[in-house]
Amino acid sequence: MRLSLSREERLRQKNDILKVFKRGFRLDEGPLRVYASSSPAGSRGRFGVSVKRKIVNSVRRNRIRRLLKEAYRLTVRERCPGVDMMVIVKEDLSSLGYEEMKNRLLALLEKGHGRLFPS
């Protein structure tokens, strides 16, 4: 059993990421910025993370990336099916644990829930 995001669940192509930036909307909360848009018809939601190079230490950047991907895999993808999401981290969050990182991401998505799933 694989515990990572599958290829289909990752935002990888530059064109796909640019579509999320252009067609979606933006949510900001402190050091996190999320761009979200509906994914193409019939596809599952996809997820991408970008950590600013301002966080010089690559070990810290990769830790932040891993924690956010895990938070998406375990909680967010069930709550936001069919949504492409790109998360940009602007400040060092490497001192936070998994639970705190997950709670920050979920709080940000709750803030934009009405735009993600209009009634």
FENHU-V73055 format. One record per residue. N is the residue number from 0. RES is the residue in three letters. SS is DSSP state (A for helix, B for strand, O for the rest). PHI is phi in whole degrees, 0 to 359 (none if undefined). OMEGA is omega in radians with two decimals (* if undefined). Layout:
n=[N N]
res=[RES RES]
ss=[SS SS]
phi=[PHI PHI]
omega=[OMEGA OMEGA]
This chain:
n=[0 1 2 3 4 5 6 7 8 9 10 11 12 13 14 15 16 17 18 19 20 21 22 23 24 25 26 27 28 29 30 31 32 33 34 35 36 37 38 39 40 41 42 43 44 45 46 47 48 49 50 51 52 53 54 55 56 57 58 59 60 61 62 63 64 65 66 67 68 69 70 71 72 73 74 75 76 77 78 79 80 81 82 83 84 85 86 87 88 89 90 91 92 93 94 95 96 97 98 99 100 101 102 103 104 105 106 107 108 109 110 111 112 113 114 115 116 117 118]
res=[MET ARG LEU SER LEU SER ARG GLU GLU ARG LEU ARG GLN LYS ASN ASP ILE LEU LYS VAL PHE LYS ARG GLY PHE ARG LEU ASP GLU GLY PRO LEU ARG VAL TYR ALA SER SER SER PRO ALA GLY SER ARG GLY ARG PHE GLY VAL SER VAL LYS ARG LYS ILE VAL ASN SER VAL ARG ARG ASN ARG ILE ARG ARG LEU LEU LYS GLU ALA TYR ARG LEU THR VAL ARG GLU ARG CYS PRO GLY VAL ASP MET MET VAL ILE VAL LYS GLU ASP LEU SER SER LEU GLY TYR GLU GLU MET LYS ASN ARG LEU LEU ALA LEU LEU GLU LYS GLY HIS GLY ARG LEU PHE PRO SER]
ss=[O O O O O O A A A B O O O A A A A A A A A A A O B B B B B O O B B B B B B B O O O O O O O O B B B B B O O O O O O A A A A A A A A A A A A A A A A A A A A A A O O O B B B B B B B O O O O O O O O A A A A A A A A A A A A A A O A A A A O O O]
phi=[none 275 251 249 288 287 303 290 267 255 276 237 286 302 297 294 294 296 297 297 296 280 271 270 232 244 236 239 206 60 279 254 229 240 254 222 208 290 278 305 306 83 250 285 293 237 221 219 228 230 247 302 289 302 277 293 285 294 298 293 301 292 296 301 300 297 296 292 297 292 298 297 299 273 230 289 297 283 280 231 290 75 240 274 226 237 254 244 256 262 225 290 245 293 282 281 276 300 300 295 297 299 297 295 294 295 297 294 289 297 300 255 301 297 279 290 229 295 281]
omega=[-3.13 -3.12 3.11 3.09 3.10 3.12 -3.11 -3.11 -3.11 2.99 -3.05 -3.06 3.13 -3.13 3.12 3.13 3.12 3.08 3.11 3.13 -3.05 -3.02 -3.05 3.10 -3.03 3.04 3.12 3.05 3.14 -3.08 -3.13 3.02 -3.13 2.97 -3.11 3.04 3.12 -3.12 3.13 -3.08 3.08 -3.14 3.09 3.08 3.12 -3.01 3.06 3.13 3.02 3.13 -3.09 3.11 3.05 3.02 -2.91 -3.05 -3.08 3.10 3.12 3.12 -3.12 3.09 3.10 -3.14 -3.14 -3.13 3.14 3.10 3.13 3.09 3.10 -3.06 -3.04 -3.03 -2.95 -3.04 3.07 -3.11 -3.08 3.14 3.09 -3.14 3.01 -3.04 3.04 -3.13 3.08 3.14 -3.03 -3.11 -3.10 3.09 -3.03 3.13 -3.14 3.06 -3.12 -3.08 -3.13 3.12 3.13 -3.13 3.10 3.14 3.13 3.12 3.12 3.13 3.06 3.12 -3.11 -3.07 3.14 3.12 3.10 -3.08 3.13 -3.11 *]
